[in-house]
């Protein structure tokens, strides 16, 4: 039982409660994109480039068109005439839906076949004859800017290199001075390799452009249906009021499903061309090879400190590999603000960062996979280099952290990059994690094992996230601001519906958003229906990513619910013939102060509002309220993690034995769901630390094209998680909530890596790049770790 | 070109414009209930009583259940256990979904079969063995209260007769005094026979109770989806937030589709019992025999006047035949307020009315078929008796009307029954109709023809309607008040959606409501999508009937649109950095007063509201607005009609040669649609006057069970309508609109009947009951007309 948990009672408000959506998920009755079948529906398949870099000489589709079951073969030429040649992208890059001049990465879309069934569409792909003039690929980000490197984006006028941008943050002079005065400086290169969110469900869409009504309906695997709709309207000029984007049940997103993929556009084009609904669903290999990857940050960190462990400064230099295009959360034309809280959770007097973006012949990265503005990469860098510093100083890494963590009195804290952390009690969280772990005892055990020659490691990490994208006037997507709408309608019988601008990819919104309404209005959450994921049915908002559902949309729902209560007070005052101030609110009912027997329940008030009750001046009928919430600031959840590993000396195999995670995301709507989110993120972290990487060979072949190659953690690799919490409410969220969706994914990889490197201390290892596969660990023990992003070894 | 018509321009605002919905209707692409097909859907059929009055001794369903394709056979017993035994009725009567004790009219529902296909379901009906003990039926309303008449409603405790209520209105003493002082008194009995709205589409529903989510979706032919939802929740206890009622394209309603029919409930029960979706669709005969009829008013009128034609008083006595139950707009427990403006359009010093309701063994009537609170029947009575008076006085009926019509200075006019007519310029409308008709010339022509022995008639009628049901605190359905919600959302690109609580049965709401938004906001109407007919998608409201869409829901939309403009002004003031008062509104844009070059269009403002524009204090993002409109009063459209007929002396065949209709419904949103509505209503009037009647034989068999028996007018029976308008805005509607859906149906039957009787003047005929079929006219010429409601003649 943790602090925000409440005793089980009549299904009202916050508390541990089964997920509503599991009724269908557990029975296999979810409705995913691939479950949607429309009368007369056709099926599409995409022809993809086998080359990483090649000029397209010609495309001959005649044989495919002659296939008896093929209805259309679409190339770039078809798209041009429909004004749908370019992806409505959230970045400012210009990305062709189908390549026409060159292919720039393996798996890039070249043509689209629409046929009567999926099998015929696939078969016909083989009948398309593309003549490629193969070019040298640029695979190594560190060599992308070499003079003479092939220019990938020769489609951009005047572009003669692979450079995208340079960006800096912090105060260079101040940081140089801090380093000059330091007693100790530690430097370390490190790679956060390409990883893939690998959601359970791949991407897909069903598009239906009704030729009679002109209405375009797109069911697709998107985390941001409203953004998609407006982008189609802005970029392709389709009439916004005639576009409906539906995000049905989604089998995981993790940022992989934020942007618009060529396949979505192609299903739309397919429907326009054939006059029939068209379904397109990726297979696993297509998802892994061609949809947005994450990370691929080549980082160099330097930390300056006093000999007694007071951190003085941080210097970071990053080479960001964007792949061939700038996708989704990876902007082109403005600096990558996405590394903005690179300083993490510590109290640095000075910090400075540079980021350089480059193009390579790889699929576009930039997916917001628990990225929360690149906090994942930054947190990894900081937490690793703090461990390197501890090693250098001979200090316990937990002690070094405790010494330098931001103290509660520093909040609201203005970071060296100008971001204001809202609230935090960092030392309390770390102390709690250490207590839960039995930290001292663990160190004793480690010492004993080391003495016996056994490799046990203890890894500590601390993270601060920055989530809840807004405020609207500071952040935008193609000019659209980050405000979320919410509507609460109480029906005549006192049941309610809440409509959200965000939607779920499995996070349990149908449960938690009902609980928010319930918490405020007192209506049992079982009486509240949550509607989301359908632009026809929900208020505008830019979608679910960056853990923003609870901080922004949750706030919108809370405010709308409060407006319901405010309106209910006025109606109750008319019903009871007293002034509104004379009423007392006892969650779910109003009564005349001092006389609970006069109570009018929210249900009675709802009926009266739809009935014939005389209403006070200026109060309209029905019990509805709306809110468009513009967050005054981001929220800053945080946490302290401790990981305990054993490493097999002979094979390099890492066993995560224990994992203690103390998360502080403010009050918890439904502690069970928070724990589920944390469990998932911790498994992510184990995967990224130990197993996952998308590497490329010299020809630019993607080496992670199946789950045989791209390893994901299973229950076997995960320990029984040990979770704890502290509660530091956000001062600016109406209910103090902060969001937790990405926390564990951000915080856990450095804990695991720190633990493994701690285990390898006897071998003098200070750093090894992820993933720490048995081979990598074994080679690190030999003093010659791999470079994990390329299939190039020194063997 | 009439006064409110506007020059064709950029698709903004009111004006003549093609109907948006015709794109699908004309191509046969409408989606009606019977077009809905769900996976695994089953089909239901209803077993109906062959008797008008019989006790049910037993029902044996075993053979039907054994049919290999039958999935369920449902009787009253099944319903009891599901709490769905009673129809959630809009009246306060208790009507069984399936008869258990007795059947009370021919066609009453007795059992329901659910089978794999429609044919098997129908076949299995014949396998159900019902043992009936046949009772004497009560068919003649005028004998229903005879001592010893069989008691129909012995299900009501203590009920020993067929009496329902007595109701009076007006001042009896004052009226008696007026009559005592009169120089002339004319008395006339008349029948407004049973007629049927006979919509093109019969009733039907598809119900799907999803056993996983618990969500009940009902697609049904209803004019009032929200009312249906709440009634299911109130009566059956189903959770309101889990019920979705969808009214898809509807092929005409005319009041026939307001209430809940047993078939709807049975499809719900069928789905609950079988776990599959269940479709039920009536055939034509079922629709004619068992769904709500209209009228069946046996009326006695008396009018008192001075010798020079000043009307002094009106006395009305009505026997209202309700059939076996009180349905929909036919209340049981409170007086029939539905005859409330029985005095019509004239300035009576005194009026008094009594209405007595009785049960008969006929299908329940009470449908709101252009009933607008029984104005249809009242208008007929008044317009006929005024003609009788003119005949008695030897005055021209138009002249008599002109003399007694309410004069403009009498408005707002408080009627003898206490209703406040909002606005009117009655003499202007009549004068315009007479001018259009060339009234004097017509009378000359008639005189010439009469001289030649030809039968030509000229009929005049004037009507006042009372529509736009509200205000919410004065009118209710089971406690639910008459307020309508509307929501307008302007998307980022400046396109908009408007969500209505009402929906259409063919009236063109998708066109006209977009025009209302356009009129106020300046957004082109082609950029505005209208959403309606789906409780999941639209704000609460009690539906479309009594011509209330424009007066109530149209007002809600207008007010919400004004709120959009008000909000846009504030946002524009921030964009232009001036105070809101310094802005000028030029429909569609704001500019700084005196400088049109500064204009910000509504589209630019919409984008800014969704973007990063700083907003004024208290203004939330997005450009949305809502309104729940509670009308301060009803609206009172009116009109003057003139009909010219020729009657064949040999056969009694009536030919409507001309029909002049001047309607005043305030400003016209789309004159073309208004004219279409008027055309339809005029055809209704020709049908009712000349052809339509649902009669019964002595055993209670319904004699109007097919379109072979129940004659509807076709283009052959209709002249080329001559339409005119006057414009008297409603002072309390935000745009002055009044509603026109029922006007012509109310006003036209007396014009036709008056014309025929005028033609028959040479035969000394003062009154003949509708319908004026050739046989009836011929017999009237012989001095012995039929009683049209019974299949009993003197032959």
Interface residues (C-beta under 8 A of the other chain):
Chain A: X23 X24 X27 X29 X212 X213 X214 X229 X230 X233 X234 X239 X240 X241 X242 X472 X473 X474 X475 X476 X479 X480 X481 X483 X485 X489 X491 X492 X493 X495 X496 X497 X527 X528 X529 X531 X536 X537 X539 X540 X607 X610 X611 X612 X613 X614 X615 X620 X621 X622 X624 X626 X627 X628 X629 X630
Chain B: X23 X24 X27 X29 X212 X213 X229 X230 X233 X234 X239 X240 X241 X242 X472 X473 X474 X475 X476 X479 X480 X481 X483 X485 X489 X491 X492 X493 X495 X496 X497 X527 X528 X529 X531 X536 X537 X539 X540 X607 X610 X611 X612 X613 X614 X615 X620 X621 X622 X624 X626 X627 X628 X629 X630
